[in-house]
Amino acid sequence: MKCYEYCKTKSKNCKDSNCRYWIESSQSNNCTLIAASIKKSMTLEEIGNIFKVTRMRICQIEKRAIEKIKLSFSEK
């Protein structure tokens, strides 16, 4: 069983702060994957609050990710 599955099924907070999915959020058991599964549609503000960055920074990251996805499809 994967870490996030264990935390979700047992309703326990993840204690592995070295995990790439770890965030400081007791609502989502300190796991970004659980946070994403709790609420499928989140505002940029809500995502920014999870990662302790601004809404604008999340917007910048989102735009860059979309550009990379488009580029990878155009190269195929």
C-alpha positions as CSV (number, residue, x, y, z in Angstrom):
1,M,0.0,0.0,0.0
2,K,1.3,3.4,-0.9
3,C,1.9,6.1,1.7
4,Y,-1.0,8.3,0.6
5,E,-3.4,5.3,0.4
6,Y,-2.4,4.3,4.0
7,C,-2.9,7.9,5.2
8,K,-6.2,8.2,3.5
9,T,-7.7,4.9,4.6
10,K,-6.5,5.2,8.1
11,S,-7.2,8.9,8.4
12,K,-3.7,9.5,9.7
13,N,-1.4,12.4,9.0
14,C,1.7,11.6,7.0
15,K,4.9,12.1,9.0
16,D,7.3,11.8,6.1
17,S,8.2,15.4,5.4
18,N,10.8,14.3,2.8
19,C,8.0,12.9,0.6
20,R,7.6,14.9,-2.6
21,Y,3.8,15.0,-2.0
22,W,4.1,16.2,1.6
23,I,2.5,19.5,2.6
24,E,1.7,21.0,5.9
25,S,-2.1,20.5,6.0
26,S,-4.0,18.5,8.6
27,Q,-7.2,18.7,6.5
28,S,-5.5,16.5,3.8
29,N,-3.4,14.4,6.1
30,N,-0.3,16.3,4.9
31,C,-0.6,14.9,1.4
32,T,-1.1,16.8,-1.9
33,L,-2.6,13.7,-3.5
34,I,-5.3,13.5,-0.8
35,A,-5.9,17.3,-1.0
36,A,-6.5,16.9,-4.8
37,S,-8.9,14.0,-4.3
38,I,-10.9,15.8,-1.6
39,K,-11.9,18.6,-3.8
40,K,-11.6,18.0,-7.6
41,S,-12.0,21.7,-8.6
42,M,-9.9,24.2,-6.7
43,T,-9.3,27.8,-7.2
44,L,-5.8,29.2,-7.8
45,E,-6.1,30.9,-4.4
46,E,-6.9,27.6,-2.7
47,I,-4.0,25.8,-4.3
48,G,-1.7,28.8,-3.4
49,N,-2.8,28.5,0.2
50,I,-1.8,24.8,0.3
51,F,1.7,25.5,-1.0
52,K,2.0,28.9,0.8
53,V,2.5,30.9,-2.5
54,T,0.4,33.5,-4.1
55,R,-2.5,32.9,-6.5
56,M,-0.4,34.6,-9.2
57,R,2.5,32.2,-8.7
58,I,0.2,29.3,-9.2
59,C,-1.1,30.9,-12.3
60,Q,2.5,31.3,-13.7
61,I,3.2,27.6,-12.9
62,E,0.0,26.5,-14.6
63,K,0.8,28.5,-17.7
64,R,4.3,27.1,-17.9
65,A,3.0,23.5,-17.4
66,I,0.4,24.0,-20.2
67,E,3.1,25.3,-22.6
68,K,5.3,22.3,-21.8
69,I,2.4,19.9,-22.5
70,K,1.6,21.6,-25.8
71,L,5.3,21.5,-26.8
72,S,5.6,17.8,-26.1
73,F,2.6,17.1,-28.2
74,S,3.8,19.2,-31.1
75,E,7.1,17.4,-31.1
76,K,5.5,14.0,-31.7
